[in-house]
């Protein structure tokens, strides 16, 4: 299974959320994949390029290959998704983060409903609902949000 297939799925989930606005004709959407989460220039560029907020950022996954002490081999892909929004004026940081947390919970819930066969059509992808989340920000002084660590488990054979 290609990482791109899961990233495409996550982008569709972002586009389907009513608060994460996306215009396919606009190259500046509200979804971005960070190739290197430790490159702060890339992170700043992503924030500058968003057409609208709130937005969703996704890190390239890390993972684990396991033989599970059986013939059932799995590839667990761990993604970090970040929901980020801009603080408006004197808006409380807590309110911005609560909004982002709710969007993240909506997306996590939607993924759970699609588990197994709805994530990548024709392929079995298990979604493990053991999601860690934590607040993030300030980013670039005025952006706050939440990040969620999610895992997809994909069987594979040799």
Secondary structure as the mmCIF struct_conf table of DSSP 4:
data_model
#
loop_
_struct_conf.conf_type_id
_struct_conf.id
_struct_conf.beg_label_comp_id
_struct_conf.beg_label_asym_id
_struct_conf.beg_label_seq_id
_struct_conf.end_label_comp_id
_struct_conf.end_label_asym_id
_struct_conf.end_label_seq_id
HELX_RH_AL_P HELX_RH_AL_P1 UNK A 3 UNK A 16
BEND BEND1 UNK A 17 UNK A 17
TURN_TY1_P TURN_TY1_P1 UNK A 18 UNK A 19
BEND BEND2 UNK A 20 UNK A 20
TURN_TY1_P TURN_TY1_P2 UNK A 24 UNK A 25
BEND BEND3 UNK A 27 UNK A 28
BEND BEND4 UNK A 30 UNK A 30
STRN STRN1 UNK A 31 UNK A 34
BEND BEND5 UNK A 35 UNK A 35
TURN_TY1_P TURN_TY1_P3 UNK A 37 UNK A 38
HELX_RH_AL_P HELX_RH_AL_P2 UNK A 40 UNK A 49
BEND BEND6 UNK A 51 UNK A 54
STRN STRN2 UNK A 55 UNK A 59
HELX_LH_PP_P HELX_LH_PP_P1 UNK A 60 UNK A 61
STRN STRN3 UNK A 62 UNK A 66
TURN_TY1_P TURN_TY1_P4 UNK A 68 UNK A 69
BEND BEND7 UNK A 70 UNK A 71
STRN STRN4 UNK A 73 UNK A 86
TURN_TY1_P TURN_TY1_P5 UNK A 89 UNK A 90
HELX_RH_AL_P HELX_RH_AL_P3 UNK A 93 UNK A 114
TURN_TY1_P TURN_TY1_P6 UNK A 115 UNK A 115
STRN STRN5 UNK A 116 UNK A 116
TURN_TY1_P TURN_TY1_P7 UNK A 117 UNK A 118
BEND BEND8 UNK A 119 UNK A 120
TURN_TY1_P TURN_TY1_P8 UNK A 121 UNK A 122
BEND BEND9 UNK A 123 UNK A 123
STRN STRN6 UNK A 125 UNK A 139
TURN_TY1_P TURN_TY1_P9 UNK A 140 UNK A 142
STRN STRN7 UNK A 143 UNK A 156
#
